[in-house]
Amino acid sequence: MPKTKSAQKAQRRAEKRRMRNKAIKSAVRTFLKKALSALAEKDKEKAQPAVREACRRLDKAVSKGVIHKNTASRLKSKLMKKLQELLSAN
C-alpha cells in the first residue's frame, strides 16, 4: 500500500484510467471482430456499416490515448482493403 496521500491518490487515478482503457480496448476488439466476420461472410450490407463503426471506434481510442495512432491506422487499412476487395468482386 502507498504510504503518502499523493501516492494513494496516484494509485486511485491509475486504477480509474486502467479500467477506462480496458473498456475502450474491449469495445474496439468487439467492433473489429464484428467487421471482420461481416467481411468474411461477404455480406456487403452488413460489412460497410460494421467497418465504418470499427474505424470510428479506433479513432476514438487513439484520441483518448488508449492505442497508438499507427496501430489504428494499420488496422483501418486492413479493414478498408478487405472491404474494397469485397465491393469490387461482383
OpenMM code with the backbone's topology and positions (N, CA, C; nanometers):
from openmm import Vec3, app, unit

residues = "MET PRO LYS THR LYS SER ALA GLN LYS ALA GLN ARG ARG ALA GLU LYS ARG ARG MET ARG ASN LYS ALA ILE LYS SER ALA VAL ARG THR PHE LEU LYS LYS ALA LEU SER ALA LEU ALA GLU LYS ASP LYS GLU LYS ALA GLN PRO ALA VAL ARG GLU ALA CYS ARG ARG LEU ASP LYS ALA VAL SER LYS GLY VAL ILE HIS LYS ASN THR ALA SER ARG LEU LYS SER LYS LEU MET LYS LYS LEU GLN GLU LEU LEU SER ALA ASN".split()
positions = [
    Vec3(0.0836, -0.1198, 0.0000),
    Vec3(0.0000, 0.0000, 0.0000),
    Vec3(0.0874, 0.1252, 0.0000),
    Vec3(0.0426, 0.2278, -0.0725),
    Vec3(0.1174, 0.3528, -0.0726),
    Vec3(0.1117, 0.4198, 0.0649),
    Vec3(0.2186, 0.4867, 0.0999),
    Vec3(0.2245, 0.5498, 0.2317),
    Vec3(0.1721, 0.6927, 0.2302),
    Vec3(0.2125, 0.7703, 0.1309),
    Vec3(0.1737, 0.9111, 0.1302),
    Vec3(0.0373, 0.9299, 0.0641),
    Vec3(-0.0232, 1.0444, 0.0971),
    Vec3(-0.1542, 1.0749, 0.0387),
    Vec3(-0.1459, 1.0897, -0.1123),
    Vec3(-0.0376, 1.1518, -0.1591),
    Vec3(-0.0236, 1.1726, -0.3031),
    Vec3(-0.0070, 1.0394, -0.3755),
    Vec3(0.0632, 0.9458, -0.3137),
    Vec3(0.0799, 0.8134, -0.3747),
    Vec3(-0.0523, 0.7376, -0.3757),
    Vec3(-0.1332, 0.7555, -0.2709),
    Vec3(-0.2647, 0.6911, -0.2666),
    Vec3(-0.3544, 0.7460, -0.3769),
    Vec3(-0.3493, 0.8773, -0.3946),
    Vec3(-0.4298, 0.9402, -0.4988),
    Vec3(-0.3823, 0.8948, -0.6371),
    Vec3(-0.2531, 0.8868, -0.6552),
    Vec3(-0.1982, 0.8412, -0.7833),
    Vec3(-0.2439, 0.6989, -0.8127),
    Vec3(-0.2496, 0.6160, -0.7112),
    Vec3(-0.2945, 0.4780, -0.7293),
    Vec3(-0.4421, 0.4742, -0.7690),
    Vec3(-0.5243, 0.5579, -0.7055),
    Vec3(-0.6664, 0.5634, -0.7408),
    Vec3(-0.6846, 0.6091, -0.8847),
    Vec3(-0.6094, 0.7112, -0.9239),
    Vec3(-0.6198, 0.7632, -1.0599),
    Vec3(-0.5750, 0.6597, -1.1624),
    Vec3(-0.4677, 0.5907, -1.1303),
    Vec3(-0.4169, 0.4888, -1.2220),
    Vec3(-0.5188, 0.3765, -1.2404),
    Vec3(-0.5863, 0.3403, -1.1336),
    Vec3(-0.6871, 0.2337, -1.1426),
    Vec3(-0.8059, 0.2786, -1.2273),
    Vec3(-0.8488, 0.4027, -1.2112),
    Vec3(-0.9591, 0.4555, -1.2931),
    Vec3(-0.9209, 0.4549, -1.4406),
    Vec3(-0.7996, 0.5005, -1.4702),
    Vec3(-0.7528, 0.5025, -1.6092),
    Vec3(-0.7432, 0.3616, -1.6660),
    Vec3(-0.6928, 0.2681, -1.5839),
    Vec3(-0.6793, 0.1307, -1.6298),
    Vec3(-0.8150, 0.0722, -1.6667),
    Vec3(-0.9152, 0.0968, -1.5839),
    Vec3(-1.0496, 0.0451, -1.6108),
    Vec3(-1.1094, 0.1098, -1.7361),
    Vec3(-1.0876, 0.2407, -1.7523),
    Vec3(-1.1380, 0.3098, -1.8715),
    Vec3(-1.0711, 0.2556, -1.9975),
    Vec3(-0.9391, 0.2412, -1.9920),
    Vec3(-0.8651, 0.1908, -2.1068),
    Vec3(-0.9069, 0.0485, -2.1407),
    Vec3(-0.9298, -0.0321, -2.0391),
    Vec3(-0.9719, -0.1711, -2.0593),
    Vec3(-1.1061, -0.1757, -2.1317),
    Vec3(-1.1990, -0.0908, -2.0907),
    Vec3(-1.3317, -0.0875, -2.1535),
    Vec3(-1.3225, -0.0430, -2.2994),
    Vec3(-1.2407, 0.0572, -2.3251),
    Vec3(-1.2267, 0.1086, -2.4620),
    Vec3(-1.1620, 0.0042, -2.5516),
    Vec3(-1.0554, -0.0602, -2.5028),
    Vec3(-0.9875, -0.1638, -2.5819),
    Vec3(-1.0808, -0.2802, -2.6105),
    Vec3(-1.1604, -0.3177, -2.5121),
    Vec3(-1.2544, -0.4277, -2.5295),
    Vec3(-1.3570, -0.3941, -2.6375),
    Vec3(-1.4074, -0.2715, -2.6344),
    Vec3(-1.5055, -0.2289, -2.7342),
    Vec3(-1.4430, -0.2279, -2.8735),
    Vec3(-1.3205, -0.1815, -2.8831),
    Vec3(-1.2513, -0.1783, -3.0131),
    Vec3(-1.2382, -0.3197, -3.0674),
    Vec3(-1.1945, -0.4121, -2.9820),
    Vec3(-1.1792, -0.5514, -3.0263),
    Vec3(-1.3123, -0.6111, -3.0705),
    Vec3(-1.4196, -0.5798, -2.9980),
    Vec3(-1.5517, -0.6310, -3.0329),
    Vec3(-1.5944, -0.5826, -3.1713),
    Vec3(-1.5784, -0.4529, -3.1971),
    Vec3(-1.6208, -0.3983, -3.3255),
    Vec3(-1.5311, -0.4452, -3.4390),
    Vec3(-1.4020, -0.4666, -3.4100),
    Vec3(-1.3131, -0.5234, -3.5118),
    Vec3(-1.3576, -0.6641, -3.5498),
    Vec3(-1.3928, -0.7438, -3.4502),
    Vec3(-1.4376, -0.8806, -3.4772),
    Vec3(-1.5668, -0.8809, -3.5580),
    Vec3(-1.6586, -0.7901, -3.5238),
    Vec3(-1.7844, -0.7810, -3.5983),
    Vec3(-1.7589, -0.7452, -3.7447),
    Vec3(-1.6693, -0.6494, -3.7652),
    Vec3(-1.6384, -0.6054, -3.9017),
    Vec3(-1.5697, -0.7173, -3.9797),
    Vec3(-1.4736, -0.7833, -3.9181),
    Vec3(-1.4024, -0.8909, -3.9872),
    Vec3(-1.4937, -1.0091, -4.0184),
    Vec3(-1.5865, -1.0398, -3.9274),
    Vec3(-1.6787, -1.1508, -3.9538),
    Vec3(-1.7768, -1.1141, -4.0658),
    Vec3(-1.8205, -0.9882, -4.0693),
    Vec3(-1.9099, -0.9446, -4.1778),
    Vec3(-1.8364, -0.9500, -4.3123),
    Vec3(-1.7085, -0.9142, -4.3118),
    Vec3(-1.6294, -0.9218, -4.4343),
    Vec3(-1.6071, -1.0672, -4.4760),
    Vec3(-1.5875, -1.1544, -4.3782),
    Vec3(-1.5659, -1.2961, -4.4080),
    Vec3(-1.6911, -1.3607, -4.4661),
    Vec3(-1.8076, -1.3136, -4.4223),
    Vec3(-1.9347, -1.3666, -4.4735),
    Vec3(-1.9667, -1.3125, -4.6124),
    Vec3(-1.8898, -1.2138, -4.6571),
    Vec3(-1.9088, -1.1489, -4.7869),
    Vec3(-2.0475, -1.0834, -4.7982),
    Vec3(-2.0913, -1.0260, -4.6868),
    Vec3(-2.2197, -0.9572, -4.6818),
    Vec3(-2.1951, -0.8065, -4.6914),
    Vec3(-2.2197, -0.7495, -4.8098),
    Vec3(-2.1896, -0.6083, -4.8331),
    Vec3(-2.2723, -0.5158, -4.7448),
    Vec3(-2.4000, -0.5506, -4.7245),
    Vec3(-2.4887, -0.4640, -4.6468),
    Vec3(-2.4470, -0.4578, -4.4993),
    Vec3(-2.3960, -0.5687, -4.4467),
    Vec3(-2.3509, -0.5693, -4.3077),
    Vec3(-2.2081, -0.5178, -4.2944),
    Vec3(-2.1266, -0.5405, -4.3960),
    Vec3(-1.9839, -0.5100, -4.3859),
    Vec3(-1.9562, -0.3594, -4.3836),
    Vec3(-2.0234, -0.2848, -4.4691),
    Vec3(-1.9941, -0.1414, -4.4776),
    Vec3(-2.0183, -0.0675, -4.3461),
    Vec3(-2.1362, -0.0810, -4.2842),
    Vec3(-2.1545, -0.0104, -4.1561),
    Vec3(-2.0656, -0.0656, -4.0447),
    Vec3(-2.0359, -0.1949, -4.0495),
    Vec3(-1.9509, -0.2547, -3.9466),
    Vec3(-1.8088, -0.1996, -3.9560),
    Vec3(-1.7581, -0.1862, -4.0779),
    Vec3(-1.6230, -0.1310, -4.0974),
    Vec3(-1.6212, 0.0160, -4.0576),
    Vec3(-1.7249, 0.0887, -4.0931),
    Vec3(-1.7321, 0.2309, -4.0580),
    Vec3(-1.7300, 0.2491, -3.9060),
    Vec3(-1.8076, 0.1674, -3.8356),
    Vec3(-1.8136, 0.1768, -3.6893),
    Vec3(-1.6813, 0.1354, -3.6259),
    Vec3(-1.6176, 0.0325, -3.6801),
    Vec3(-1.4878, -0.0115, -3.6270),
    Vec3(-1.3833, 0.0993, -3.6443),
    Vec3(-1.3834, 0.1653, -3.7584),
    Vec3(-1.2889, 0.2751, -3.7820),
    Vec3(-1.3161, 0.3904, -3.6858),
    Vec3(-1.4422, 0.4165, -3.6622),
    Vec3(-1.4808, 0.5233, -3.5701),
    Vec3(-1.4307, 0.4932, -3.4292),
    Vec3(-1.4494, 0.3680, -3.3860),
    Vec3(-1.4041, 0.3284, -3.2523),
    Vec3(-1.2517, 0.3340, -3.2410),
    Vec3(-1.1824, 0.2954, -3.3476),
    Vec3(-1.0362, 0.3031, -3.3471),
    Vec3(-0.9906, 0.4483, -3.3327),
    Vec3(-1.0551, 0.5385, -3.4065),
    Vec3(-1.0185, 0.6802, -3.3982),
    Vec3(-1.0430, 0.7356, -3.2579),
    Vec3(-1.1523, 0.6944, -3.1971),
    Vec3(-1.1813, 0.7409, -3.0618),
    Vec3(-1.0783, 0.6890, -2.9620),
    Vec3(-1.0364, 0.5643, -2.9791),
    Vec3(-0.9358, 0.5066, -2.8897),
    Vec3(-0.8028, 0.5812, -2.9037),
    Vec3(-0.7703, 0.6215, -3.0260),
    Vec3(-0.6467, 0.6986, -3.0480),
    Vec3(-0.6580, 0.8341, -2.9805),
    Vec3(-0.7730, 0.9003, -2.9948),
    Vec3(-0.7894, 1.0336, -2.9378),
    Vec3(-0.7835, 1.0316, -2.7857),
    Vec3(-0.8193, 0.9190, -2.7255),
    Vec3(-0.8134, 0.9061, -2.5800),
    Vec3(-0.6793, 0.8524, -2.5322),
    Vec3(-0.5901, 0.8213, -2.6265),
    Vec3(-0.4568, 0.7760, -2.5899),
    Vec3(-0.4499, 0.6301, -2.5483),
    Vec3(-0.5494, 0.5516, -2.5862),
    Vec3(-0.5535, 0.4111, -2.5452),
    Vec3(-0.4676, 0.3253, -2.6372),
    Vec3(-0.4733, 0.3539, -2.7680),
    Vec3(-0.3880, 0.2810, -2.8623),
    Vec3(-0.3083, 0.3819, -2.9442),
    Vec3(-0.2006, 0.3360, -3.0029),
    Vec3(-0.1135, 0.4228, -3.0817),
    Vec3(-0.1777, 0.4512, -3.2175),
    Vec3(-0.1523, 0.5689, -3.2714),
    Vec3(-0.2165, 0.6082, -3.3974),
    Vec3(-0.1741, 0.5192, -3.5134),
    Vec3(-0.0503, 0.4704, -3.5120),
    Vec3(-0.0056, 0.3833, -3.6206),
    Vec3(-0.0745, 0.2468, -3.6140),
    Vec3(-0.1012, 0.2000, -3.4945),
    Vec3(-0.1736, 0.0741, -3.4783),
    Vec3(-0.3139, 0.0869, -3.5360),
    Vec3(-0.3805, 0.1960, -3.5015),
    Vec3(-0.5153, 0.2190, -3.5530),
    Vec3(-0.5122, 0.2339, -3.7049),
    Vec3(-0.4144, 0.3037, -3.7554),
    Vec3(-0.4027, 0.3242, -3.8994),
    Vec3(-0.3833, 0.1910, -3.9705),
    Vec3(-0.2993, 0.1054, -3.9144),
    Vec3(-0.2746, -0.0260, -3.9743),
    Vec3(-0.4024, -0.1107, -3.9753),
    Vec3(-0.4762, -0.1097, -3.8652),
    Vec3(-0.5993, -0.1887, -3.8576),
    Vec3(-0.7063, -0.1338, -3.9522),
    Vec3(-0.7174, -0.0013, -3.9608),
    Vec3(-0.8139, 0.0594, -4.0521),
    Vec3(-0.7794, 0.0268, -4.1965),
    Vec3(-0.6512, 0.0300, -4.2289),
    Vec3(-0.6062, -0.0016, -4.3638),
    Vec3(-0.6412, -0.1458, -4.3994),
    Vec3(-0.6206, -0.2351, -4.3052),
    Vec3(-0.6527, -0.3772, -4.3249),
    Vec3(-0.8024, -0.3946, -4.3527),
    Vec3(-0.8858, -0.3268, -4.2736),
    Vec3(-1.0306, -0.3368, -4.2922),
    Vec3(-1.0736, -0.2797, -4.4273),
    Vec3(-1.0198, -0.1635, -4.4615),
    Vec3(-1.0599, -0.0979, -4.5855),
    Vec3(-1.0158, -0.1784, -4.7074),
    Vec3(-0.8988, -0.2403, -4.6991),
    Vec3(-0.8507, -0.3219, -4.8095),
    Vec3(-0.9448, -0.4396, -4.8325),
    Vec3(-0.9853, -0.5053, -4.7241),
    Vec3(-1.0770, -0.6186, -4.7363),
    Vec3(-1.2137, -0.5739, -4.7869),
    Vec3(-1.2589, -0.4576, -4.7410),
    Vec3(-1.3875, -0.4051, -4.7862),
    Vec3(-1.3835, -0.3737, -4.9350),
    Vec3(-1.2756, -0.3120, -4.9820),
    Vec3(-1.2646, -0.2815, -5.1241),
    Vec3(-1.2600, -0.4076, -5.2099),
    Vec3(-1.1922, -0.5107, -5.1591),
    Vec3(-1.1901, -0.6387, -5.2315),
    Vec3(-1.3307, -0.6959, -5.2434),
    Vec3(-1.4071, -0.6840, -5.1344),
    Vec3(-1.5446, -0.7349, -5.1336),
    Vec3(-1.6320, -0.6568, -5.2310),
    Vec3(-1.6196, -0.5244, -5.2277),
    Vec3(-1.7044, -0.4402, -5.3105),
    Vec3(-1.6690, -0.4503, -5.4591),
    Vec3(-1.5423, -0.4699, -5.4894),
    Vec3(-1.5019, -0.4778, -5.6312),
    Vec3(-1.5283, -0.6145, -5.6910),
    Vec3(-1.5398, -0.7178, -5.6092),
    Vec3(-1.5673, -0.8524, -5.6598),
    Vec3(-1.7175, -0.8688, -5.6810),
    Vec3(-1.7608, -0.8479, -5.8028),
    Vec3(-1.9051, -0.8602, -5.8312),
    Vec3(-1.9389, -0.9936, -5.8821),
] * unit.nanometer
topology = app.Topology()
chain = topology.addChain("A")
for resn in residues:
    res = topology.addResidue(resn, chain)
    for name in ("N", "CA", "C"):
        topology.addAtom(name, app.Element.getBySymbol(name[0]), res)
